[in-house]
Amino acid sequence: MNWLAQTLGEVLAHDAKERGTSEALVTDTVRLTYVQLQAEVNAVASGLQSMGLGKGDHVAILMGNDDKWLVLFYAAASIGAVTVPVNTRFKASELAFCLEQADCRALFYTARFLNNDYAAMVVEVRPRLPGLEFAVNVDDGLPRGQSRFVANVTPDDPLLIQFTSGTTAYPKGVVLTHDNMLRNAWAAGSRFGIRPEDRYFNCRPFFHVGGSTLSALASLVAGACLVTLPTFEAGAVLKMLETERCTLTSGNDTIFQMLMGHADFDPQKLHLRGGWAAAGPQTMRRIMDVMGAKEICAAYGLSEASPNVVMSDWRDPEELRIEGLAKTHEGLEIRIQEGEIQVKGWSVMKGYYKNPEQTAKAFTEDGWLRTGDLGTLTEDGRLRMVGRLKDVFRVGGENVAPAEVEEVLLAHPSVQTAQVVGVPDARLGEVGCAYVTLKDGLSANEAELVEWARQRCANFRVPRYLRIVSNFDSIGMTASGKVQKNKLREHALKEFKLV
């Protein structure tokens, strides 16, 4: 089956017609069928138009994953407005930067979320934002209209401006079109095998492309039911997976490790068939064997590519999926230049919004997107992602990719999660430093884990420093469930007095 270029509004209308009374969205407070979801979206689209918002206007959303987030996103898309998702962990200065940089005319926000007082933040930043005409607290409901909204939207129109931290000091706004995201959702969903009868649990924040494209839109394109919670908390997720009988889920290695390491984890209560994971072989094997998600697929991507570049097929042999060896989607190309993965094709962004300098840097002279990630290609064109270029450190002239060392530590029977960074060393320039958490009820000491690594990898890869921690929360996690390597490195420099 081939993809037909469509707008988000067209996909939703098709679902309402074909899937009608089937559930479209389940949260901790709301259940909506496809007909109900479309009615909500149409009323809010009309409400946005009656406020004076329309095609090309930029609309920011600041709240946890819920029905309001999704309805606003779909309503904005329906009238040709562009959604600007705001990271729920942003502080006032970051919020102001994001709203100003993206030329937002409207902001829809909840007063409080995750101990953040957004209402106070909005009062603080609003005087600095003359272009922000509307700041709407949605706690009393979304703007609704009675009249039919009028729209002239095409698949090539911008759908989203996704802020990505990348490697520069300030976040950059990735411009993605309806076709970028919907086609990517369709292509990825075809690979991990999503079907209309599936109940797909989303662990990712909607302000992240893993949540918007690969969860919300993948469900929408398939006519499946999306199940989500306002934020990721392993115990609550396990309960929701059980009660809603979810068949698919997705996330990065940390998310899956946290689920399997939780005191309430009981694979007998799960109904998972598959989904996708951005994780190394040790974690992929455990997702299959321990969680029972036998059809799990390996995924690699980045915001600038809408985001998915390669995805295993759920019918691929287990070993290939465990090893993360996956092929690109039809119409996308990848190449490896000096170790870096580079991408070309239909899912690549239009550029960074109002940032021609960074846009130019993101592409090679012959038009390939630089990913900043390291990888290798097999003879039959399957990609293996090795790590991030910026995370690689040099030990006495030898390059070390943290992911390789993390895999060795994860193979230890007691280790739940492992994170490795490079830290300064007078003789070798840099050496490895590892932080690990242990599985509930199992033990190991630091010397034992260093020795485990020494027996399994080259000397220059063995961590010089290793600490066992209970979690990474205080050190620094991104809202999408990744450990922040820069904060981990700062923490290591202080802890081991390497400053």
N, C-alpha and C positions, 0 to 999 in steps of 0.2 A: 504494500500500500504506500502511495506517495503522499507527501504533504502538500496541501493546497494552502497558499498564502491567505491568511485570514486576520481579522482583528479580534481582540479579546471579546468585544461585545457580540460578534458573530458566533464565536465558540459557545459563549454562555447561552445565547438564544437557541442554538442547536441542542444543547444539553437540556434546556427547559422543555423543549419539544419532545426530545427522544427519551429523556430520563425522568421527566416530570416529578412523580411523587417519590422517587428514590432519594435517599439522603445525600446531600451535597457537602454539608459541613456539620461537624459535631465539636463543640468546645465544652468546657466544664460548666457552662451556664446555658448554652443555646443549641438547638437542633434545627437545621433548615433543610428542606427538600430543594431540589433544583428549581421548581416553580416558585417557591418562597424566596429563594436566594435572588432569582431574577427580578421578582416584584420589589424586593428591598433595594436592589441595585438601581432599578429604573426610577424609583421614588427619590433616591438620594441623587442620582444623576440630574433629575429635574430640579431638585433643591440646589445643587451646585450651580446649575445654569441660572436659576432665579437670583442667586447671589451676584451674578455677573461673571462667573467663571466659565471658560470655554476652551476651545481648541488652542493648544500651545501654552496654556497657563501652567505654571509649576505649583503643585500642591504637595506640601510636606505632611507626613503622618508620624506622630510620636506617641506610641502606646505599645503594650504587649500584644502577643498574638491573640486576637479574638475576632468575632464576627464583624465588629465595627471596622477593624483594620482592613479586612478583606473586602467588605462592602464598599468602603471608600476607594480602595484601589481599583476595583472593578467599575465603580461609578465614574471615577475620574477618567479611566480608559474609555468608557462608553461615550464621553463627550469630547474625546481627543485631548484631554488635559494630561499632563505628565506627572507621575507620582515621584516624590522624593522621599524615600524611606529614611527615617532618622534613627540612628543607633540609640537604643534605650539607655545606654551607659554614658552617653555624652554629658559633659558638664556644660554650664552656661556658655562659655567662650567657644566650645566646639559646636554647640547648637547655633550660635550666632554666625559662625564662619560658614557652616553648612547652608543655612537659610539665605545668607547674602550671596555666597558663591553660586548657588543654584538659582538665584533670582526668583525666590518663592513669593507668590502673591498671597498664598493662604497656608496656614498651619492648622492642622486638626490634632488635638492632643488630649490626653487624660491628665487630670490634676496631679495624681500621685501614682507611682509604680516603682516597685523594688527600692523602697526607701528614698526615691527621688521626688522632690517637690517641683514638678514641671510647671505648675501654675506660677510659682515664685520665679522660676527661670525665665518664663515668658515675659513677666512684668519687667525683669531685669534687662532682657536683651531687646525688647520691642523698640525702645527709643533709638537704638542703633540701626534699625532696619526700616528705612522710609518706604521701601518697596513692598513691605509686608502689609497688605490691606486688611487681611482677616486673620485673627487668631481665635480659633473656636474650641472651647472646652466641650468635648463630646460626652461628658458624663451624664448630661441631661438628654442625650439623644443626638442623632445626626440630622443635618438639614434635609427636609423632605419637601418635595413639590408635588402638585396634583397634575400639572400639564405634562404632555408627552415631550420629552427632551428631543432636540434636533441635533444631529451630529453628522459630520462629514469626515470620517476617519478612514485612513488607509493602512495596510499592513506595514508600510515603510515609515509611518509616523513614529516619533519617539513615544515610548510607553513608560520608561523609568530612567531616573538618574540615580545610579547606585554609587554611593560614596565608598571608596576603598582606601585603606590606609597605605597599602603599598610600602615603598621604601623611602618616600620623601616625607618631609616634616608635616606637610598638610595633606589631608585626604583629597583625592581627586574624584570628580563626578563622572562615572562611566555612563555614556548615553547608549541605551539599548532600545530597539524598536519593538513593536508588536511582533513582527516576524522573527526577529532575533530570539525573543524569549519563548514565544509559543512553539516555534519550530524546534527549538532546543528542548523544550518540555516534551514534545511529541517524540523526538528522536531518542532522548534518554529513556522515556517511558516505554517505548517499543523495545528497548534493550533489556530493561529490568522486568519487563513483562506485566505492566499494570493493566488491569482489566476493569470493566465497569462495575463488576461485583466486588472489587477489592475495597478494603477499608485501610487507608494509608495513614499511619501515624507520623506526624511531622514533629521532629525534635528541634528544628532550626528556627531562629527568629525570622519573621517575615521581612525584616529590614535587610536580610542577607539573601543573596541570590539562591543559596541552597534552600531557603524557605519559600521565596517567591516563585522562581522558575521551577525548581526541581521537586517541590512539594505541592504548593497551591496550584500552579498552572499545569503540572503533570497530572494532577487529579482532575482538573477541569477539562483538559484535552481528552482524557480517557473516559470522562463521565463517571469517575469513581467517587467515593466518599472520603473527604479529608477530615482527619481527626487531629486536634491540636490542643495545647495548653498555653496559658499566657507566657510561661517561661519554662526552662528545663529544670526539673528537680527529679532525680532518678526515682525516688519512691512513688511520686505522683504519676510519673510516666508509666512505671510498671503496672500500677493499678488501672490506668486508662487502657493500656495495651490489653489487659485481661478482660475488663468489663465490656469494652467495645469490640472485642474479638478481632483486633487489628491483624491484617494479613501481611502488610508491608511496613517497613520503616526505613530510615536512612540517617546518616550522620558521619562524623569523623571518628577516628580511633578512640579519642578521649570519651566521647559520649557512650560508645558501646562498652568501654572498659568500666565506666561509672555504673552503667546498668547492671552488668554482670557482677560487679563488686559490691552491689548494695545488699544489705541484710535481708530485704524482702524478695530478692531475686529467686524465682522458682520457675524453671523452664516448663514444668508441667502445666502452669497456668497460662502459657503463651500460645498463640495460634499463628505465629509468624511463618510465612512461606519464604519471603525474601525482601528485596529492596536494593539499596546500594550503600556502599561505605567507601569513604576515602581513608583507607587504613592499610597497614602493612600486613604481610603474610601471617604473622603470629595471631594478630587480632582477627583477621579474616577467617582463619581456621576455627577460632573459638566461637565466632558468630554462627558458623555452620554447626559445629559439634556441640557447643554448650547451649546456645540460644535456640538451636533447631531451625534457623533460617537457611535452609539448604540451598535456596536459589539466589542467595545474596550475590550482588555484582560489585566489581571494583570500579570506582569512578575517579576521574581526574579532570580538573578544570580550574577556571579563575574567572572573576567577575567580568573581566574584559572580553571574555568569550561566551558570555550569556548564561551559565558559566561552563557547561559540560563540553569537553573536547573528546575524551574517550570514555567509553563505558563497556564493560563486559556484556555479553549476551547471557541471559539466564540459562540458556541451553548449552553454553560453553562447558567443556569438561571442568570438574571441580578444581583441579590443580591449576589451570590457567586463571581461574577467578581468584583463587587463594594467592597466587603470585602477582596478581594485579596486572596481568598482561591483557590489554584491551585494545581494540581497534577504534579508529576515528569514525565519526558519523559520515555518511555519504555526503560528498560535497565539501567536506573539510579536509585540509591537508596538514600534516605535521612534518617537520624536519628537525634534525639535531645539528646545531652549529656551535662548535667548541663546547659541547656538552649541554648547551641550553636548548630547551624545547621551544620551537617557534611554530606559530599557527597561522593558517590562512583560510578564508572561506566565509560562508554566510552567517556564522554565529558571532563573528568578530565585531566589536563595538564600532560605533560611528566616530568615536574619539572621546576625549575628556572635555566636559562642558567648560567653555570659556578658558581653555588652557592649551593653546596651540603648541606651546613650548614642550610641555610634558607629553602631548599627543605625538609630536614628532619623535621624541625620545623613545616612545613605546613601540615604534615600528622600525624595521630595518630599511635600508635605502631601496630594496626591491619589494617593500610592502608587506613583510611578514611581521606578525605581532610577536614581540619578545615577551616570554612568560616570566623570566627570572627564575625558572625552575630547571633542575637538572634531570635528564632522562636518557634512556637508551632505546633503540628500536631493534626488534628481532627481525630475522630475514623475511618473515611473512608480514611485517608491518605493524606488529603489536608494540605498544609503548609500555615501558616500565619507568615510572617516575621514581627518581632516586632521592630527591630532596630539593630544598630551596638554595639557589646560588648564594644568597646573602647569609644563609646559615652555615655554609661550608667553612671550616677553619683549617689552618695549615699547621701541622705538627712536624717541625724540622723539615719543611719543604714538601711533606706529603699531605695531599688533600683528604680531609675526613668529612663525609656527609653524616650528620647526626643520626639520620634515619637508619643507617646501617648498624650503628652501635646500639640504638634503641631496640632494634629487632633481636639482637643477641641477648640483651637483658630481658626482653619480654619472653624469651624462650625458657627462662628460669621458672620452675614450677610455682614459686612463691610470689613472683612479680606481677602486679596488676597493671601499672602504667610506668613508663620510663621516658624521661626527657633529657636530652644531652645538648650541651652548649660548649663552645670553645672559650677558654679563659687564658689570660696572659701567662707566659712562662719565660724566665730570663734566658734559659739555654735554648729552648726549642721554638720560641716565638709564641706558640699557643699549645695548650693541652686540653684534653677532654674533661668535662665535669658533668656528672650524672646525678639526677634526682629521680628517685623511684618511690612508688607506693606499693604496699604489699596487699595480697588478697586476704580477705577476712579469715581469721583463724589459722593462717600460715605464717611462718617466721623465717627470717634469714638475717644475717648481719652484713654490715658494709664490706668487711674484708672478704667474706665469702662470695659476694656478688662481683667484686673486683677480680677475684681469682677465677670465677666462672667466665668472665669476659676474657681474661688472659689466656685461658685454654681454648678459646674459640675465635679469637681474631688477632690480626697483626698487632705487634707491640704498640705501634704509633696510634692505634685506634682504642687501646685500653684506657678507660677513664683514669686520670690521675687522682681525681677527687670524686667521692660518691656519698650521697646523703639519702637516708630513708626518711620520707616525710609522710604525714597522714593524708594530706591533700595539697592541691596547688592553689586553693582559693585565695589565701593571703598573699601569695607570690604574684599572681596575676593570670586571669583567664580572660580570653575575649568572650563576647556575648554569644559567639557561635560555637563555644565549647573548646576552643584551642588554647593551649598554654602559650602565653606571650613570651617568646624566646628572649626578647630584649630585656624584659623585666626579670626573667629567670637569671640572665647573665649578671644584671646589676645586683641581684640578691646574692649570687655566688661570690661576686667580687667582695662584698661586705662580709659574708659568712666566713670565707676562707682568707680574709684580710689580704686580698690581692690588689687593692687599689694603689 
